[in-house]
Amino acid sequence: MRKVVITGMGAITPIGNSVKETWDSVKQGKCGIDKITHFDTTNSAVTLAGEVKGFDPETVADRGELRKMDDFTVYALGAAKEAVEDSGINFENEDSLRCGVILSSGIGGLTTIQRECLRGSTKGYDRVSPHFIPMAITNMAAGQIAIKYGLHGMCTCVVTACASGTNAVGDALRQIRDGYQDVIVCGGAESCITDFGIGGFTSMHALSKSTDPNRASIPFDKERSGFVMGEGAGVLVLEEYEHAKARGAHIYCELAGYGSTCDANHVTAPLEDGSMAAASMTAALKDAGIVPEQINYINAHGTSTHLNDKGETSAIKLAFGEHASKLMVSSTKSMTGHMLGASGAVEAVITALSIYNDIVPPTINYKVPDEECDLDIVPNEARQAEVNCAMSNSLGFGGHNASIVMRKVV
């Protein structure tokens, strides 16, 4: 099988509008959670979120084009632009049928859906925007990236809720490794911080109602009370190793393994014993051809909900056995909030940088230990440590589990 490497990365997140800004914030343990500004929260039980801050959409497209795009697509295009520029690839010199896009979103154009529903209810549904459907449909970020760069290979959108971003990266790995494509622009994007989106998650008791930004998204902390919504995008350029070497590309690390399973248990609650999430991790290890003891760090799904953090702890113990106590396991959602379909992609970027720089991200704002989450969660401060192999996990509504393994290129 062919080796697959990461040659470019882009990110727009609650803690930075580029990979550099985001990584600097990760190393500093910066919290991107703050009061919601996207809508009036006067009548909302939830008032905090991880919003993108200070991003200029006109760096991505002109005003006329922006009027035809939902924010999740704009974020995707912004992160893709950075990733492609970072990779140094010139797609005009490539076989466009061997270059594709796998760009996920968990929900798609929710901002557009809410706005156009309100317009239709007041003015009549024949008066909604003619751009409503292409703005709202979840695959449009992938389609827009393919259009921008003229990529005629496989173009698809993975929709597996909060596992979407990791599934997108893993599916891209297989497409290249198995010889179908040479280059894939992959990742995820999301923008659901609207009163409609926040209200939906609030009514199902999924979100933290804390008013303290430093005690809202607190994965593995005993006082955790729900996740905090985030938004943004993460995009990676994956390439076949020899293809990357031939053009002199800078390589961050190898994407070595991928596992994906389903709890097949409940639409929102994970299996408490973590058995199927563990099976996903074990499958990713086997796919990479390594043993559990070779993993140094896990970027956990770590949402700050009681069931997820407890279940993921159990899953890691099942998959790694005695080695679980020696693993560094942190949740960067403590800084970004939960970016839904973009989370796995952003966390893949962060995990790749952890390997590249031998720095392990912290789980910030951790105060109260939980005996049910007794792993080394790298509390509060980033840690300088050798990271030769790392894993990133994502778990989504519907029981979707996805794990990817990365390692230094040798």
matplotlib code that plots the C-alpha trace (Angstrom):
import matplotlib.pyplot as plt

x = [0.0, 1.1, 2.3, 0.2, 1.6, 0.3, 1.9, -0.4, -2.8, -5.3, -7.5, -10.1, -11.0, -12.2, -8.6, -7.1, -7.7, -4.7, -2.8, 0.0, -2.5, -4.3, -1.2, 0.2, -3.0, -2.9, 0.7, -0.4, -3.6, -5.8, -9.5, -11.7, -14.9, -16.7, -20.1, -22.2, -22.2, -23.9, -27.4, -29.1, -29.0, -31.4, -33.9, -31.4, -30.3, -26.9, -24.9, -21.4, -19.8, -16.5, -17.0, -14.6, -13.3, -12.1, -12.1, -12.6, -14.7, -13.5, -10.1, -11.8, -14.3, -15.8, -19.0, -21.1, -19.9, -20.2, -23.9, -24.3, -22.4, -23.3, -20.6, -19.6, -18.6, -16.7, -14.8, -14.0, -12.7, -10.6, -9.0, -8.5, -6.8, -4.3, -3.8, -3.2, -0.8, 1.0, 1.4, 3.0, 1.1, 0.2, -2.9, -2.4, 0.6, -1.4, -3.7, -6.9, -8.6, -6.1, -6.9, -10.1, -11.9, -13.5, -14.8, -17.3, -19.9, -22.2, -25.1, -24.3, -25.9, -28.0, -27.6, -29.1, -31.8, -32.9, -32.9, -34.8, -37.4, -38.1, -38.3, -40.6, -42.9, -43.4, -43.2, -44.2, -42.0, -41.8, -39.9, -36.9, -33.5, -32.8, -29.5, -31.1, -30.7, -27.0, -26.1, -27.8, -26.8, -24.0, -21.9, -21.5, -18.2, -16.6, -18.1, -16.9, -13.3, -13.3, -14.6, -12.0, -9.0, -10.4, -10.2, -12.0, -11.3, -13.5, -15.5, -17.7, -19.0, -19.0, -21.9, -21.4, -22.3, -19.3, -17.2, -17.5, -14.1, -12.2, -14.1, -13.3, -9.5, -9.6, -11.6, -9.1, -6.3, -7.8, -8.5, -4.8, -3.3, -5.4, -4.3, -7.5, -6.1, -2.7, -3.8, -6.9, -8.0, -9.9, -11.3, -14.5, -16.3, -19.2, -21.2, -24.2, -24.0, -27.5, -30.4, -31.9, -28.9, -28.1, -31.8, -31.9, -28.9, -30.1, -33.5, -31.8, -29.7, -26.4, -24.9, -23.3, -25.3, -22.3, -21.8, -18.0, -15.9, -13.3, -15.7, -17.9, -15.9, -14.1, -13.5, -12.7, -13.4, -15.9, -17.9, -18.5, -22.1, -22.2, -20.3, -19.8, -20.6, -17.7, -17.4, -14.8, -12.9, -9.8, -8.4, -5.5, -3.7, -2.9, -0.5, 1.0, 4.5, 6.4, 4.3, 5.1, 8.8, 9.0, 7.8, 9.9, 7.0, 7.4, 6.0, 4.5, 4.0, 2.5, -1.2, -0.8, -4.0, -7.8, -10.5, -14.3, -17.1, -20.7, -22.1, -25.5, -27.0, -28.6, -29.1, -27.2, -25.8, -22.5, -22.1, -21.1, -18.5, -16.8, -16.4, -17.1, -15.0, -12.3, -12.8, -12.3, -9.0, -7.8, -8.7, -6.7, -3.7, -4.0, -4.4, -1.2, 0.7, 1.6, 1.0, -0.7, 2.6, 3.8, 1.2, 2.5, -0.5, -4.2, -6.2, -9.5, -13.0, -13.4, -16.6, -17.1, -20.3, -20.6, -21.3, -18.8, -15.8, -16.5, -17.1, -14.1, -11.9, -13.2, -12.7, -9.0, -8.4, -10.0, -8.0, -4.6, -4.7, -1.9, -0.4, -3.4, -1.9, 1.3, -0.5, -0.9, -4.6, -5.9, -9.0, -8.4, -12.2, -11.3, -10.0, -12.1, -15.4, -17.0, -16.9, -19.2, -18.3, -15.2, -13.8, -12.1, -10.4, -9.1, -8.0, -6.1, -4.3, -3.4, -2.3, -0.1, 1.6, 2.0, 4.0, 5.9, 6.9, 7.0, 4.6, 1.4, -1.6, -3.2, -6.7, -7.2, -9.4, -9.1, -9.7, -11.7, -10.4, -12.9, -12.1, -14.0, -11.7, -8.3, -6.0, -3.1, -5.1, -2.1, -3.9, -3.7, -0.3, 1.2, 3.9, 7.2, 7.5, 8.5, 5.6, 6.4, 2.9, -0.4, -4.1, -7.1, -10.6, -14.0, -17.4, -20.7, -24.4, -25.8, -23.0, -20.3, -16.7, -13.6, -9.9, -6.8, -3.2, -0.3, 3.4, 6.7, 8.0, 11.0]
y = [0.0, 3.5, 5.9, 9.0, 12.2, 15.7, 18.5, 21.4, 22.6, 25.4, 26.4, 29.0, 28.4, 30.1, 30.5, 31.7, 32.5, 30.5, 27.4, 29.5, 31.6, 28.4, 26.5, 29.5, 29.6, 25.9, 26.1, 29.0, 27.2, 30.1, 29.8, 30.7, 30.5, 33.8, 35.5, 34.8, 37.8, 36.2, 36.7, 38.2, 35.8, 37.6, 34.8, 32.0, 29.7, 29.3, 32.4, 31.1, 29.7, 29.4, 31.9, 32.7, 36.2, 38.9, 36.8, 38.8, 36.8, 39.1, 37.4, 34.4, 35.7, 39.0, 40.4, 39.1, 35.5, 35.7, 36.5, 33.0, 31.1, 30.1, 30.8, 27.1, 27.2, 30.5, 29.0, 25.9, 28.0, 30.1, 27.1, 25.4, 28.5, 28.4, 24.6, 24.7, 27.6, 25.9, 22.7, 24.7, 22.6, 24.0, 22.2, 23.4, 21.1, 18.1, 15.6, 17.0, 13.6, 12.4, 15.3, 15.3, 16.8, 15.1, 18.0, 17.3, 19.1, 17.8, 20.1, 22.4, 25.7, 26.1, 29.9, 30.0, 27.6, 29.6, 32.9, 31.6, 29.8, 33.1, 34.9, 32.3, 32.4, 36.2, 36.8, 33.5, 30.5, 31.4, 34.5, 32.7, 33.3, 31.5, 30.6, 29.0, 25.4, 25.5, 27.6, 25.2, 21.7, 20.1, 19.1, 22.6, 23.4, 20.4, 21.5, 25.0, 23.9, 21.6, 24.5, 26.9, 24.7, 22.8, 19.4, 16.7, 13.7, 12.3, 15.1, 14.1, 15.2, 12.9, 13.5, 11.6, 14.3, 15.0, 12.3, 13.8, 15.6, 12.5, 10.3, 12.7, 12.6, 8.8, 8.3, 10.5, 8.4, 5.3, 6.9, 7.8, 4.7, 2.4, 4.2, 6.1, 9.6, 11.2, 14.4, 15.1, 18.3, 17.1, 18.2, 19.8, 23.0, 24.1, 27.3, 26.6, 29.3, 30.7, 30.9, 28.1, 25.8, 26.7, 26.3, 22.8, 21.5, 23.3, 21.6, 18.2, 19.2, 18.8, 22.2, 23.8, 26.6, 28.0, 31.7, 31.5, 31.0, 29.2, 26.6, 25.9, 23.6, 21.5, 18.0, 15.2, 17.6, 16.2, 19.4, 19.2, 19.9, 19.8, 20.9, 24.4, 25.0, 26.0, 26.9, 27.2, 24.8, 22.6, 21.5, 19.2, 18.5, 14.8, 13.4, 10.1, 10.1, 9.6, 12.3, 14.7, 13.9, 14.3, 17.9, 18.7, 19.2, 20.0, 17.1, 17.4, 13.7, 10.5, 9.7, 6.0, 4.4, 4.8, 2.9, 3.5, 1.7, 2.3, 1.8, 0.9, 1.6, 5.1, 8.2, 10.5, 8.5, 6.6, 3.0, 3.4, 0.6, 2.3, -1.0, 0.1, 3.3, 1.0, -1.2, 1.9, 2.7, -0.9, -0.9, 2.3, 0.8, -2.4, -0.3, 1.6, -1.6, -0.6, -1.8, 0.2, 0.9, 2.9, 5.6, 8.6, 10.9, 10.9, 13.9, 12.8, 13.6, 14.9, 17.0, 17.9, 15.8, 13.3, 10.3, 11.0, 11.6, 8.7, 6.4, 7.5, 6.9, 3.4, 3.0, 4.1, 1.6, -1.2, -0.4, 0.2, -1.9, -1.2, 1.3, 3.6, 4.8, 5.9, 7.8, 11.5, 12.2, 15.8, 17.5, 20.7, 21.3, 22.8, 25.7, 25.6, 24.3, 21.6, 22.5, 19.5, 18.4, 20.5, 19.3, 16.2, 18.1, 20.9, 18.2, 16.4, 19.6, 20.0, 16.4, 16.7, 19.7, 17.9, 15.3, 17.8, 19.9, 17.4, 19.4, 18.0, 20.3, 20.8, 20.3, 23.7, 25.0, 21.6, 21.8, 18.9, 15.4, 12.7, 9.2, 7.9, 9.9, 9.0, 9.3, 11.7, 14.5, 17.0, 19.4, 23.2, 23.5, 22.3, 19.7, 19.3, 15.5, 13.2, 12.4, 9.8, 8.4, 10.0, 9.2, 11.5, 10.3, 11.6, 10.2, 11.4, 11.3, 8.1, 6.1, 7.0, 6.4, 7.3, 7.2, 8.2, 7.5, 9.8, 9.3, 10.9, 10.2, 7.9]
z = [0.0, -0.7, 2.1, 2.7, 4.1, 5.2, 3.2, 3.9, 6.6, 7.1, 10.1, 11.1, 14.7, 17.9, 18.9, 15.6, 12.0, 10.7, 11.6, 13.2, 15.3, 16.4, 17.3, 19.2, 21.2, 21.8, 23.2, 25.4, 26.6, 25.4, 25.9, 22.8, 24.7, 25.3, 25.3, 22.1, 19.8, 16.7, 18.2, 21.2, 24.1, 26.4, 26.2, 25.9, 28.6, 26.9, 26.5, 25.7, 22.6, 20.7, 17.9, 15.1, 15.8, 13.5, 10.3, 7.1, 4.6, 1.8, 2.0, 0.6, -2.0, -3.2, -1.8, -4.7, -4.2, -0.4, -0.7, -2.3, 0.4, 4.0, 6.6, 6.9, 3.2, 3.6, 6.5, 4.5, 1.6, 3.9, 5.5, 2.1, 0.8, 3.6, 3.3, -0.5, -0.2, 2.7, 0.6, -2.3, -4.8, -8.2, -9.3, -12.8, -13.1, -11.7, -13.3, -12.1, -12.2, -9.6, -7.2, -5.1, -2.2, 0.9, 3.0, 5.8, 7.7, 10.4, 9.7, 6.8, 6.1, 9.3, 9.3, 5.8, 6.7, 9.7, 7.8, 4.8, 6.9, 8.7, 5.4, 3.9, 6.9, 6.7, 2.9, 1.4, 0.6, -3.1, -1.9, -0.4, -1.9, -5.2, -3.6, -0.6, -1.6, -2.8, 0.2, 2.7, 1.3, 3.3, 0.4, -1.0, 0.8, -0.9, -4.2, -3.9, -3.1, -6.1, -8.3, -7.0, -7.7, -10.7, -9.0, -11.1, -9.0, -6.2, -4.5, -1.6, 1.8, 4.8, 7.2, 10.4, 13.0, 15.2, 13.7, 10.2, 10.1, 11.2, 8.8, 6.0, 6.7, 7.1, 3.9, 2.1, 3.4, 1.9, -1.5, -1.8, -0.3, -2.5, -5.6, -6.6, -6.0, -5.6, -3.7, -1.6, 0.0, 3.1, 6.4, 7.8, 8.4, 10.6, 11.5, 13.7, 16.4, 15.8, 18.2, 16.2, 16.5, 20.1, 21.0, 19.5, 21.4, 24.6, 24.5, 24.4, 27.5, 25.6, 26.2, 29.3, 30.8, 32.6, 32.4, 33.2, 30.0, 32.1, 33.6, 30.6, 28.3, 30.9, 29.5, 32.1, 35.0, 37.5, 37.3, 33.5, 32.6, 28.8, 25.7, 24.3, 20.7, 18.4, 14.8, 12.0, 9.7, 9.4, 6.1, 5.3, 2.0, 1.8, -0.8, -1.8, -0.3, -3.6, -5.3, -2.5, -2.6, -6.3, -6.1, -3.1, -0.8, 2.9, 4.9, 8.4, 9.2, 7.9, 8.1, 8.9, 10.0, 10.2, 12.0, 12.0, 13.9, 15.0, 18.5, 16.9, 20.3, 20.6, 18.5, 21.0, 23.9, 23.5, 24.7, 28.4, 28.2, 25.3, 23.5, 20.0, 20.3, 21.6, 18.5, 16.3, 18.0, 17.7, 14.0, 13.4, 15.2, 13.1, 9.9, 10.8, 11.5, 15.0, 18.6, 21.3, 23.1, 20.2, 20.7, 22.8, 22.6, 22.0, 21.0, 22.6, 21.5, 25.0, 24.7, 28.4, 28.7, 31.5, 29.3, 26.5, 28.7, 31.0, 28.0, 26.1, 29.1, 29.3, 25.6, 25.8, 28.7, 26.7, 23.5, 25.2, 28.3, 30.7, 28.3, 28.9, 32.2, 30.3, 27.5, 27.3, 26.5, 26.1, 24.8, 22.8, 22.9, 26.3, 24.1, 20.9, 22.1, 20.1, 16.4, 15.4, 11.9, 11.8, 15.1, 13.9, 11.1, 13.4, 15.9, 13.1, 12.3, 16.0, 16.3, 13.3, 14.8, 18.1, 16.3, 14.2, 17.2, 20.0, 22.1, 23.7, 23.9, 27.3, 28.6, 30.0, 32.9, 34.6, 38.4, 39.9, 39.2, 38.3, 39.3, 36.3, 34.0, 35.5, 32.5, 32.1, 30.5, 30.4, 32.7, 32.1, 30.5, 27.2, 27.7, 25.8, 25.1, 22.4, 20.1, 17.5, 17.1, 18.0, 17.6, 17.2, 18.1, 17.1, 18.3, 16.8, 17.4, 15.7, 17.4, 14.8, 16.0, 14.0, 14.9, 12.9, 13.6, 12.6, 13.0, 12.2, 8.7, 8.7]

ax = plt.figure().add_subplot(projection="3d")
ax.plot(x, y, z, "-o")
ax.set_aspect("equal")
plt.show()
